[in-house]
């Protein structure tokens, strides 16, 4: 896995650590293997990560885990839910499908800034890092999404609005970082 377009001077340290961890897991392969990854191995991101399984049927995406940070932001736990199921209930999450599809197509990590907007003009900006994983060495079978947010997770309850926010993704950039392994 390559990360040479990631700008270490401007990226949060927790993302750089996660990128380094994934680089080591990939052992020179294009993608790290899903079976080698455990959320427990990246405790500095615990709660700020979620795992999305990529399924060819549809295609569709299944939320395997959904960290407490994401639960606080969205006001819901998506664990065990399908993106297609959520899309039937709202159009506020349309940007997620586009982003996941992009990761699957490029088979590379992506970083972006995401604005979450609520009807009463409450807004939160979150940095996101999406890393693809594979079961077969070729296709993306899972995407792990990590968040960086400068305030405490507990403060999200006070900053966010009510209900599900509109997801607005800014600057979908493929990233690459040459790491000294």
MIDOSE-1310 file (N, C-alpha, C; in nm, 2 decimals, decimal comma, always signed):
residues 181
xxxx	+0,09/-0,12/+0,00/+0,00/+0,00/+0,00/+0,09/+0,12/+0,00; +0,05/+0,22/-0,08/+0,13/+0,34/-0,09/+0,05/+0,46/-0,04; +0,13/+0,55/+0,03/+0,07/+0,67/+0,08/+0,15/+0,79/+0,04; +0,22/+0,80/-0,07/+0,31/+0,91/-0,10/+0,24/+1,05/-0,12
xxxx	+0,12/+1,06/-0,14/+0,06/+1,19/-0,15/+0,00/+1,25/-0,02; +0,01/+1,17/+0,08/-0,04/+1,22/+0,21/+0,07/+1,32/+0,26; +0,03/+1,44/+0,31/+0,12/+1,54/+0,35/+0,14/+1,53/+0,50; +0,25/+1,47/+0,55/+0,27/+1,45/+0,69/+0,27/+1,58/+0,77
xxxx	+0,31/+1,69/+0,71/+0,31/+1,82/+0,78/+0,17/+1,87/+0,81; +0,07/+1,83/+0,74/-0,06/+1,89/+0,76/-0,16/+1,78/+0,80; -0,12/+1,66/+0,82/-0,22/+1,55/+0,86/-0,21/+1,53/+1,01; -0,32/+1,50/+1,07/-0,32/+1,47/+1,21/-0,23/+1,35/+1,24
xxxx	-0,16/+1,36/+1,35/-0,07/+1,25/+1,39/-0,14/+1,11/+1,40; -0,26/+1,11/+1,45/-0,33/+0,98/+1,46/-0,35/+0,92/+1,32; -0,37/+1,00/+1,22/-0,39/+0,94/+1,08/-0,25/+0,89/+1,03; -0,15/+0,96/+1,06/-0,01/+0,92/+1,02/+0,02/+0,78/+1,09
xxxx	-0,01/+0,77/+1,21/+0,01/+0,65/+1,28/-0,07/+0,53/+1,23; -0,20/+0,56/+1,19/-0,29/+0,46/+1,13/-0,23/+0,42/+0,99; -0,19/+0,52/+0,91/-0,13/+0,49/+0,78/-0,01/+0,40/+0,79; +0,08/+0,43/+0,89/+0,19/+0,35/+0,91/+0,16/+0,21/+0,95
xxxx	+0,06/+0,20/+1,04/+0,01/+0,06/+1,08/-0,04/-0,02/+0,96; -0,12/+0,05/+0,88/-0,17/-0,02/+0,76/-0,06/-0,06/+0,66; +0,04/+0,03/+0,65/+0,15/+0,01/+0,56/+0,23/-0,12/+0,61; +0,24/-0,13/+0,74/+0,31/-0,25/+0,79/+0,23/-0,38/+0,77
xxxx	+0,10/-0,36/+0,78/+0,01/-0,48/+0,76/+0,01/-0,52/+0,62; +0,03/-0,43/+0,52/+0,02/-0,47/+0,38/+0,14/-0,55/+0,34; +0,25/-0,54/+0,41/+0,37/-0,62/+0,38/+0,41/-0,61/+0,23; +0,40/-0,49/+0,17/+0,44/-0,47/+0,03/+0,33/-0,50/-0,07
xxxx	+0,21/-0,56/-0,03/+0,10/-0,59/-0,12/+0,03/-0,45/-0,14; -0,05/-0,46/-0,25/-0,13/-0,34/-0,28/-0,23/-0,30/-0,17; -0,29/-0,40/-0,11/-0,39/-0,37/+0,00/-0,35/-0,46/+0,12; -0,37/-0,40/+0,24/-0,36/-0,49/+0,36/-0,48/-0,59/+0,37
xxxx	-0,45/-0,70/+0,43/-0,55/-0,81/+0,44/-0,65/-0,78/+0,55; -0,77/-0,80/+0,53/-0,88/-0,77/+0,63/-0,85/-0,86/+0,75; -0,81/-0,98/+0,73/-0,80/-1,08/+0,84/-0,68/-1,04/+0,93; -0,59/-0,95/+0,89/-0,48/-0,91/+0,97/-0,51/-0,79/+1,05
xxxx	-0,62/-0,72/+1,03/-0,66/-0,60/+1,10/-0,75/-0,62/+1,22; -0,72/-0,55/+1,33/-0,81/-0,55/+1,44/-0,81/-0,41/+1,50; -0,93/-0,37/+1,53/-0,95/-0,24/+1,59/-0,87/-0,23/+1,72; -0,85/-0,34/+1,79/-0,78/-0,34/+1,92/-0,63/-0,30/+1,89
xxxx	-0,58/-0,31/+1,77/-0,44/-0,28/+1,74/-0,42/-0,13/+1,72; -0,52/-0,05/+1,71/-0,51/+0,09/+1,70/-0,59/+0,16/+1,80; -0,55/+0,14/+1,93/-0,63/+0,20/+2,04/-0,65/+0,35/+2,04; -0,55/+0,42/+1,98/-0,56/+0,57/+1,98/-0,68/+0,62/+1,89
xxxx	-0,73/+0,53/+1,81/-0,85/+0,56/+1,73/-0,98/+0,49/+1,77; -0,97/+0,42/+1,88/-1,09/+0,35/+1,93/-1,20/+0,44/+1,95; -1,32/+0,40/+1,90/-1,44/+0,49/+1,91/-1,45/+0,58/+1,80; -1,34/+0,62/+1,73/-1,34/+0,71/+1,62/-1,33/+0,64/+1,48
xxxx	-1,35/+0,51/+1,49/-1,34/+0,43/+1,37/-1,47/+0,35/+1,34; -1,49/+0,32/+1,22/-1,60/+0,22/+1,19/-1,55/+0,14/+1,07; -1,61/+0,02/+1,06/-1,58/-0,08/+0,95/-1,70/-0,10/+0,87; -1,68/-0,09/+0,73/-1,78/-0,11/+0,64/-1,74/-0,23/+0,55
xxxx	-1,82/-0,34/+0,55/-1,80/-0,45/+0,46/-1,85/-0,41/+0,32; -1,78/-0,45/+0,22/-1,81/-0,42/+0,08/-1,87/-0,55/+0,02; -2,00/-0,54/-0,03/-2,06/-0,66/-0,08/-2,10/-0,63/-0,23; -2,07/-0,73/-0,31/-2,09/-0,72/-0,45/-2,24/-0,71/-0,49
xxxx	-2,32/-0,76/-0,40/-2,46/-0,76/-0,43/-2,51/-0,62/-0,43; -2,54/-0,57/-0,54/-2,60/-0,43/-0,55/-2,51/-0,33/-0,62; -2,39/-0,30/-0,59/-2,32/-0,33/-0,47/-2,37/-0,26/-0,35; -2,34/-0,31/-0,23/-2,39/-0,25/-0,11/-2,28/-0,25/+0,00
xxxx	-2,31/-0,18/+0,10/-2,21/-0,17/+0,21/-2,28/-0,20/+0,34; -2,21/-0,27/+0,43/-2,27/-0,32/+0,56/-2,18/-0,26/+0,67; -2,24/-0,20/+0,76/-2,17/-0,14/+0,88/-2,15/-0,25/+0,98; -2,02/-0,30/+0,98/-1,99/-0,41/+1,07/-1,97/-0,35/+1,22
xxxx	-1,90/-0,24/+1,23/-1,89/-0,17/+1,36/-1,91/-0,02/+1,33; -1,95/+0,05/+1,44/-1,98/+0,19/+1,43/-1,94/+0,26/+1,56; -1,82/+0,32/+1,57/-1,77/+0,37/+1,69/-1,85/+0,47/+1,76; -1,83/+0,49/+1,89/-1,90/+0,58/+1,97/-1,90/+0,73/+1,92
xxxx	-1,78/+0,77/+1,86/-1,77/+0,90/+1,80/-1,88/+0,92/+1,69; -1,88/+0,82/+1,60/-1,98/+0,83/+1,49/-2,12/+0,82/+1,54; -2,15/+0,74/+1,65/-2,28/+0,73/+1,70/-2,32/+0,87/+1,76; -2,23/+0,94/+1,83/-2,25/+1,07/+1,88/-2,28/+1,17/+1,77
xxxx	-2,20/+1,17/+1,66/-2,22/+1,26/+1,55/-2,35/+1,24/+1,48; -2,38/+1,11/+1,44/-2,50/+1,09/+1,37/-2,63/+1,07/+1,45; -2,61/+1,05/+1,58/-2,72/+1,04/+1,67/-2,79/+0,90/+1,65; -2,71/+0,80/+1,60/-2,76/+0,67/+1,57/-2,65/+0,57/+1,56
xxxx	-2,67/+0,45/+1,59/-2,57/+0,34/+1,57/-2,61/+0,27/+1,45; -2,52/+0,27/+1,35/-2,54/+0,21/+1,22/-2,49/+0,06/+1,22; -2,43/+0,01/+1,33/-2,39/-0,12/+1,34/-2,50/-0,22/+1,30; -2,46/-0,31/+1,20/-2,56/-0,41/+1,16/-2,65/-0,36/+1,05
xxxx	-2,63/-0,24/+1,00/-2,72/-0,18/+0,91/-2,66/-0,18/+0,77; -2,74/-0,18/+0,66/-2,69/-0,17/+0,53/-2,71/-0,03/+0,48; -2,61/+0,02/+0,40/-2,62/+0,16/+0,35/-2,75/+0,17/+0,26; -2,78/+0,07/+0,18/-2,90/+0,08/+0,10/-3,03/+0,09/+0,19
xxxx	-3,03/+0,03/+0,30/-3,14/+0,04/+0,39/-3,15/+0,18/+0,45; -3,04/+0,24/+0,48/-3,04/+0,38/+0,53/-3,08/+0,48/+0,42; -3,04/+0,45/+0,30/-3,07/+0,54/+0,19/-3,22/+0,54/+0,16; -3,29/+0,43/+0,19/-3,43/+0,43/+0,16/-3,50/+0,53/+0,26
xxxx	-3,44/+0,55/+0,38/-3,50/+0,64/+0,48/-3,46/+0,78/+0,47; -3,35/+0,81/+0,40/-3,30/+0,95/+0,38/-3,21/+0,97/+0,27; -3,20/+1,09/+0,21/-3,10/+1,12/+0,11/-2,98/+1,19/+0,17; -2,98/+1,21/+0,30/-2,87/+1,28/+0,36/-2,74/+1,21/+0,36
xxxx	-2,74/+1,08/+0,33/-2,61/+1,00/+0,33/-2,56/+0,97/+0,19; -2,62/+1,03/+0,09/-2,58/+0,99/-0,05/-2,43/+1,01/-0,07; -2,37/+1,10/-0,01/-2,23/+1,13/-0,03/-2,14/+1,01/+0,02; -2,19/+0,93/+0,11/-2,12/+0,82/+0,16/-2,10/+0,71/+0,05
xxxx	-2,21/+0,68/-0,02/-2,20/+0,58/-0,13/-2,10/+0,62/-0,23; -2,10/+0,75/-0,27/-2,00/+0,80/-0,37/-1,86/+0,78/-0,32; -1,84/+0,81/-0,19/-1,70/+0,80/-0,13/-1,66/+0,65/-0,12; -1,75/+0,57/-0,08/-1,71/+0,42/-0,07/-1,69/+0,36/-0,20
xxxx	-1,77/+0,40/-0,30/-1,75/+0,35/-0,44/-1,61/+0,40/-0,49; -1,58/+0,52/-0,46/-1,45/+0,57/-0,50/-1,33/+0,49/-0,44; -1,34/+0,46/-0,32/-1,24/+0,38/-0,25/-1,23/+0,24/-0,32; -1,35/+0,18/-0,34/-1,35/+0,05/-0,40/-1,29/+0,05/-0,54
xxxx	-1,32/+0,15/-0,62/-1,27/+0,16/-0,76/-1,12/+0,19/-0,76; -1,07/+0,28/-0,68/-0,93/+0,32/-0,68/-0,84/+0,22/-0,61; -0,91/+0,14/-0,52/-0,83/+0,05/-0,43/-0,72/+0,12/-0,35; -0,75/+0,24/-0,32/-0,64/+0,31/-0,24/-0,71/+0,39/-0,13
xxxx	-0,62/+0,43/-0,03/-0,67/+0,51/+0,08/-0,72/+0,65/+0,03; -0,81/+0,71/+0,10/-0,86/+0,84/+0,07/-0,87/+0,92/+0,20; -0,84/+1,05/+0,19/-0,86/+1,14/+0,30/-0,95/+1,25/+0,25; -1,03/+1,31/+0,34/-1,12/+1,42/+0,30/-1,16/+1,49/+0,43
xxxx	-1,22/+1,60/+0,40/-1,29/+1,68/+0,51/-1,44/+1,66/+0,49; -1,51/+1,64/+0,59/-1,65/+1,62/+0,58/-1,73/+1,72/+0,67; -1,82/+1,79/+0,61/-1,90/+1,88/+0,69/-2,04/+1,81/+0,71; -2,08/+1,81/+0,84/-2,21/+1,75/+0,88/-2,30/+1,87/+0,91
xxxx	-2,41/+1,88/+0,84/-2,50/+1,99/+0,85/-2,64/+1,95/+0,90; -2,68/+2,02/+1,01/-2,82/+1,99/+1,06/-2,91/+2,10/+1,02; -3,04/+2,08/+1,02/-3,14/+2,18/+0,97/-3,13/+2,31/+1,04; -3,10/+2,32/+1,16/-3,10/+2,44/+1,24/-2,96/+2,51/+1,23
xxxx	-2,89/+2,48/+1,12/-2,76/+2,55/+1,09/-2,64/+2,50/+1,18; -2,66/+2,40/+1,26/-2,55/+2,34/+1,33/-2,46/+2,27/+1,23; -2,33/+2,28/+1,25/-2,23/+2,23/+1,16/-2,11/+2,18/+1,23; -2,06/+2,06/+1,19/-1,93/+2,01/+1,25/-1,85/+1,97/+1,13
xxxx	-1,72/+2,00/+1,13/-1,63/+1,95/+1,03/-1,53/+1,85/+1,09; -1,52/+1,73/+1,01/-1,45/+1,62/+1,06/-1,35/+1,58/+0,95; -1,23/+1,55/+0,99/-1,13/+1,49/+0,89/-1,16/+1,34/+0,89; -1,15/+1,28/+0,77/-1,18/+1,14/+0,76/-1,06/+1,07/+0,68
xxxx	-1,03/+0,95/+0,72/-0,93/+0,87/+0,65/-1,00/+0,74/+0,63; -1,00/+0,70/+0,50/-1,06/+0,57/+0,46/-0,95/+0,48/+0,40; -0,94/+0,36/+0,46/-0,84/+0,26/+0,42/-0,91/+0,14/+0,37; -0,88/+0,09/+0,25/-0,94/-0,03/+0,20/-0,86/-0,15/+0,24
xxxx	-0,93/-0,26/+0,26/-0,87/-0,39/+0,30/-0,93/-0,50/+0,21; -0,86/-0,61/+0,20/-0,89/-0,72/+0,11/-0,89/-0,85/+0,17; -0,98/-0,94/+0,13/-0,97/-1,08/+0,17/-0,90/-1,17/+0,07; -0,91/-1,13/-0,06/-0,85/-1,21/-0,17/-0,73/-1,15/-0,23
xxxx	-0,68/-1,04/-0,18/-0,56/-0,98/-0,23/-0,58/-0,89/-0,35; -0,70/-0,89/-0,41/-0,73/-0,81/-0,53/-0,84/-0,70/-0,50; -0,96/-0,75/-0,46/-1,07/-0,66/-0,45/-1,09/-0,61/-0,30; -1,15/-0,49/-0,30/-1,17/-0,43/-0,17/-1,29/-0,50/-0,10
xxxx	-1,27/-0,56/+0,02/-1,37/-0,63/+0,09/-1,42/-0,55/+0,21; -1,34/-0,46/+0,25/-1,38/-0,38/+0,37/-1,31/-0,24/+0,36; -1,38/-0,14/+0,42/-1,32/-0,01/+0,43/-1,33/+0,03/+0,58; -1,21/+0,07/+0,63/-1,21/+0,12/+0,77/-1,20/+0,27/+0,76
xxxx	-1,29/+0,34/+0,83/-1,30/+0,48/+0,83/-1,26/+0,53/+0,97; -1,16/+0,63/+0,97/-1,12/+0,69/+1,10/-1,15/+0,84/+1,09; -1,18/+0,89/+1,21/-1,21/+1,04/+1,22/-1,11/+1,11/+1,30; -1,09/+1,23/+1,27/-1,01/+1,33/+1,35/-1,10/+1,45/+1,37
xxxx	-1,11/+1,48/+1,50/-1,19/+1,60/+1,53/-1,12/+1,67/+1,65; -1,11/+1,80/+1,64/-1,03/+1,87/+1,74/-1,09/+1,89/+1,88; -1,22/+1,86/+1,89/-1,29/+1,88/+2,03/-1,31/+1,74/+2,09; -1,34/+1,73/+2,21/-1,37/+1,61/+2,28/-1,50/+1,55/+2,23
xxxx	-1,50/+1,41/+2,22/-1,62/+1,34/+2,17/-1,74/+1,38/+2,25; -1,73/+1,40/+2,38/-1,84/+1,44/+2,47/-1,90/+1,57/+2,43; -1,82/+1,66/+2,37/-1,87/+1,79/+2,33/-1,95/+1,79/+2,21; -1,95/+1,68/+2,13/-2,03/+1,66/+2,01/-2,18/+1,67/+2,04
xxxx	-2,22/+1,63/+2,16/-2,36/+1,63/+2,20/-2,40/+1,78/+2,20; -2,32/+1,87/+2,24/-2,35/+2,01/+2,25/-2,34/+2,08/+2,12; -2,25/+2,04/+2,03/-2,23/+2,11/+1,90/-2,33/+2,07/+1,79; -2,37/+1,94/+1,79/-2,45/+1,89/+1,68/-2,59/+1,93/+1,70
xxxx	-2,67/+1,92/+1,59/-2,81/+1,95/+1,59/-2,89/+1,82/+1,62; -3,02/+1,83/+1,60/-3,10/+1,71/+1,62/-3,12/+1,63/+1,49; -3,13/+1,50/+1,50/-3,16/+1,42/+1,39/-3,03/+1,39/+1,31; -3,05/+1,33/+1,19/-2,94/+1,29/+1,11/-2,89/+1,41/+1,03
xxxx	-2,76/+1,43/+1,02/-2,71/+1,54/+0,95/-2,70/+1,51/+0,80; -2,69/+1,62/+0,72/-2,66/+1,61/+0,58/-2,51/+1,59/+0,57; -2,46/+1,49/+0,50/-2,32/+1,46/+0,49/-2,27/+1,53/+0,36; -2,17/+1,62/+0,37/-2,11/+1,70/+0,26/-1,96/+1,67/+0,26
xxxx	-1,91/+1,60/+0,16/-1,77/+1,56/+0,15/-1,70/+1,66/+0,06; -1,59/+1,71/+0,12/-1,51/+1,81/+0,05/-1,37/+1,75/+0,01; -1,33/+1,76/-0,11/-1,19/+1,72/-0,15/-1,16/+1,58/-0,13; -1,22/+1,49/-0,21/-1,20/+1,35/-0,21/-1,06/+1,32/-0,28
xxxx	-0,96/+1,31/-0,19/-0,82/+1,29/-0,25/-0,77/+1,15/-0,22; -0,72/+1,08/-0,33/-0,64/+0,96/-0,30/-0,51/+1,00/-0,23; -0,47/+0,92/-0,14/-0,35/+0,96/-0,07/-0,24/+0,85/-0,08; -0,12/+0,89/-0,07/-0,01/+0,80/-0,07/+0,10/+0,86/+0,02
xxxx	+0,16/+0,77/+0,10/+0,27/+0,82/+0,19/+0,38/+0,72/+0,18; +0,50/+0,77/+0,15/+0,62/+0,68/+0,16/+0,66/+0,67/+0,30; +0,65/+0,56/+0,36/+0,68/+0,54/+0,50/+0,81/+0,47/+0,51; +0,89/+0,50/+0,61/+1,01/+0,43/+0,64/+0,98/+0,31/+0,73
x	+0,96/+0,20/+0,66/+0,92/+0,08/+0,74/+1,04/+0,01/+0,81
